């Protein structure tokens, strides 16, 4: 399969959805924030649904990393741009 036909990594697909949502809001007020909020709401619902009994502490851990060590969070995000599950680092 050529690189042009290769499936996008999941993070890139979510970013493409975000861009599509921003465009959907056109010139609306806070369109970027509204688009991010939509994705976050769905993500939180799925996190709770599939995260097991310890979903909330795990969510708190991710938020804490983002607050206290944004560079680490960025590395985690970048590592999740893998194209296959065995390439994932975080």
C-alpha positions as CSV (number, residue, x, y, z in Angstrom):
1,X,0.0,0.0,0.0
2,X,1.4,3.4,-0.9
3,X,1.9,6.1,1.7
4,X,-0.8,8.2,0.0
5,X,-3.3,5.3,0.6
6,X,-2.1,4.4,4.0
7,X,-4.7,4.9,6.8
8,X,-4.2,7.9,9.0
9,X,-3.1,7.3,12.6
10,X,-6.0,7.7,15.1
11,X,-4.7,11.0,16.5
12,X,-4.5,12.5,13.0
13,X,-8.1,11.3,12.3
14,X,-9.3,13.1,15.4
15,X,-7.4,16.2,14.4
16,X,-9.1,16.0,11.0
17,X,-12.5,15.8,12.7
18,X,-11.6,18.8,14.8
19,X,-10.8,20.8,11.7
20,X,-14.0,19.7,10.1
21,X,-16.0,20.7,13.2
22,X,-14.2,24.1,13.3
23,X,-15.3,24.6,9.6
24,X,-18.8,23.5,10.5
25,X,-19.0,26.4,13.0
26,X,-18.0,28.9,10.2
27,X,-17.4,32.3,11.6
28,X,-19.2,31.4,14.9
29,X,-18.0,32.7,18.2
30,X,-15.3,30.5,19.8
31,X,-15.6,28.0,17.1
32,X,-12.3,26.3,18.0
33,X,-13.3,25.9,21.6
34,X,-16.8,24.6,20.6
35,X,-15.2,22.0,18.3
36,X,-12.8,20.9,21.0
37,X,-15.6,20.7,23.6
38,X,-17.6,18.4,21.3
39,X,-14.7,16.0,20.9
40,X,-14.0,16.2,24.7
41,X,-17.6,15.4,25.6
42,X,-17.6,12.3,23.4
43,X,-14.2,11.3,24.6
44,X,-15.2,11.6,28.3
45,X,-18.3,9.5,27.7
46,X,-16.3,6.8,26.1
47,X,-13.5,7.0,28.7
48,X,-16.1,6.4,31.4
49,X,-17.9,3.7,29.5
50,X,-14.8,1.7,28.7
51,X,-12.3,2.8,31.4
52,X,-13.4,0.4,34.1
53,X,-13.8,1.2,37.7
54,X,-10.7,3.4,37.8
55,X,-11.5,5.6,34.9
56,X,-11.7,8.8,36.9
57,X,-8.3,8.6,38.6
58,X,-6.7,7.7,35.2
59,X,-8.4,10.8,33.7
60,X,-7.1,12.9,36.6
61,X,-3.6,11.5,35.9
62,X,-3.7,12.7,32.3
63,X,-5.0,16.1,33.3
64,X,-2.3,16.4,36.0
65,X,0.4,15.6,33.4
66,X,-1.0,18.2,31.1
67,X,-1.0,20.8,33.9
68,X,2.4,20.0,35.4
69,X,4.4,18.7,32.5
70,X,3.1,19.9,29.2
71,X,6.2,18.7,27.4
72,X,5.6,15.2,28.6
73,X,2.0,15.4,27.5
74,X,3.1,16.6,24.1
75,X,5.5,13.6,23.8
76,X,2.6,11.3,24.8
77,X,0.4,12.8,22.1
78,X,3.1,12.6,19.5
79,X,3.9,8.9,20.4
80,X,0.2,8.2,19.7
81,X,0.6,9.2,16.1
82,X,1.7,5.6,15.4
83,X,0.1,3.9,12.4
84,X,0.0,0.4,14.0
85,X,-0.8,-0.6,17.6
86,X,2.7,-2.0,18.2
87,X,4.2,1.4,17.4
88,X,2.4,3.1,20.3
89,X,4.6,4.2,23.1
90,X,2.0,5.6,25.5
